[in-house]
Every structure is written in C-alpha cells, then in structure tokens.
Amino acid sequence: MANADQAFTTSIGKNSQYFSPYLARGLLRHERGQKKLGLADIRRSYEILPTPAASYYLGEEALAGKRYSQAASHFKQASQGKGAMSVRAQQQLGAIKLALEPQTFLTAQFLLSDR
C-alpha cells in the first residue's frame, strides 16, 4: 500500500489538476485510518470534479460533525451514482430525514367510538 500511496503522489506531481489520483490517494489513506489526510485529498478531488465517491465521504464527514444540511447535500449527490455506495448514500439520506423530521415517518389514525 505504501507503493500505491507513492504512485498516487507521483501522479499528482505530474498533473495536479486531475481529480483521480487525489481521490484514489484520499480513499486509500482514509481506509488506512489516516482520515484527516484522506479527507484533505478527497476534498481536493471534489474541488476539481465532484464525484459520487467524493460526495459520499464528504457526507460522512459532515454527518459526523452534525452538519446535517451539508451531509444531506453530499449524500444526495452520492446517491446519483451507481452501486453499493449509492445505496448507502440513500440510506444515510433516510437516516438524516428520520433524525430531523421524525413526523414525516409517523401516521396517525383517530378512531371515533360511539361510547
């Protein structure tokens, strides 16, 4: 994995305006537990080209910081992608809505009785 990190760093050095090596290195670092370094690269990738993958990870960061509106915005973007990450983004959107607007998940029935 150290070789992969170095390869992405070399690629960034050759073309710092291309999103892909930032995203790849950011995901690699994030998954390794180097969350701050990873998120910095993911943010840079997102600035160059907002992708569903970058949006998802930025949504996770915003959610952890209780910035729900920002998290929802990122998860909405991420849900436009394909695959498992899109499904997870949709689930996170539902969880945010449940936390912020629980009344939208409740239905009430009133029963009238003759007694």
Secondary structure, DSSP 8 states (H G I E B T S, - for coil): -HHHHHHHHHHHHH-TT-HHHHHHHHHHHHHTT-HHHHHHHHHHHHHH---HHHHHHHHHHHHHTT-HHHHHHHHHHHTTS-SHHHHHHHHHHHHHHHHH-GGGG----------
